[in-house]
Each structure stands twice: as structure tokens, then as C-alpha cells.
Amino acid sequence: MKYEVVLSLEAVEDVLRITITSQAKAEVVKAAKQIQEALCDDPAGAGEHLSEGLYFIDREPLRGFYTIDKDEMTVEIVQVKLV
């Protein structure tokens, strides 16, 4: 079963800000899509656990921080930064 991947308002703002200021806009958009796709099937295996339920995943040039709700089958990307 696939997880539903959602972005917090902060994560959406992060991606927009990074895209607007980047010289490689297409790469940023592609990385954001790759992060979302990777988290659909096995979010725990796709990234690395930091602490207290917070994980991160890298897809150049982005790093996404996310949480997993196994009961609801959802992943929330809470923040996005440049790697």
C-alpha cells in the first residue's frame, strides 16, 4: 500500500523560495518530485532517521525532513533545505 505524501505550509514555502532563488530551477523542481515519489512506498527505508520520529531524505540539491504516520499511511514533509 502506498503512503500519501503531503507538504506542510512551511515546506511548500521552502521549495518556492529555493526555486525562485536558484540558478537551476528545473533541478530543484525535479528533486522535490523525486523526494515525494521516493516516500510513497517505503518512507522509513527511503531516508534516514534523525530522532523522535523525524527523518530526512536527500535528492540533490534538496534535503527534505519528514514524519511518518503509519496508522494513517501518511508522510508529512515538514521542511526542505538545500543540501
N, C-alpha and C positions, 0 to 999 in steps of 0.2 A: 504494500500500500504506500502511496506517495504522501509526503508531508506537504501541507500548504505553507508556502513561504510568503511572509508579509514583511514590509519595511515600516519601522517606526517613522514618525514625522521627522525626527532628528536624522535618521538615516537617509531619508529622501532629500532633506536639505543638504546633507553632507555630499551626496552624489551630485546634486545640482551644482553646488559650489565648486567641487573638484572639476566637474566637466567644464563649467564656464571658464575657469582659470587655467585649464590645461591646454598645452600646445598639441596634445594628442587626444582630442575629444573622442574619436572613434575607438581608441584603445580603452578609454575609461568606460564607455558605454558597453563595449564587448565584455570587459572584466566584470561589470556589475551583473550582466546577464549570466555569465559563467558561474558566478557565485550563487545566484538564485537557482540555477539548474542543478548544480552540484549538491545543494542542500535538500532537494526534493526526495531523494531515495534513501540516503543514509547520512543524516546530518551529523551524528556523532562521529562517524568514520571519516567524513569529508574534511573535518577540521581538527583542531587541537583544543583540548580542554584547558582552560586557564584556572578557574576556581569558582566555586559556588554556582555551578550551572552556566557559567559564561564560557563560550567557545570562540575561536577565531578561525578564519579561512583566508588564505591568500590567493589572489589571482591578479598577477601584475597588471596594472600598478596599484591595485587596491587591496586593502585588508578589511574584511567585514567581521564585526563582532556580533554574536547571536546567542539566543537562548532557545531551548527545545522544550516543548510541552508534549510529552509522549501520549498523554491521555487524550488531548485534543488533536494530535497529529499536526501540530503547527510548529513552525520555526519563525522566530521574530528576529530580523536583523535590526539591531538597536543602534549601531554606529558604523560608519565607514570612514576609513582614513587612507592616505597614501602609504604604501609600504616603505 
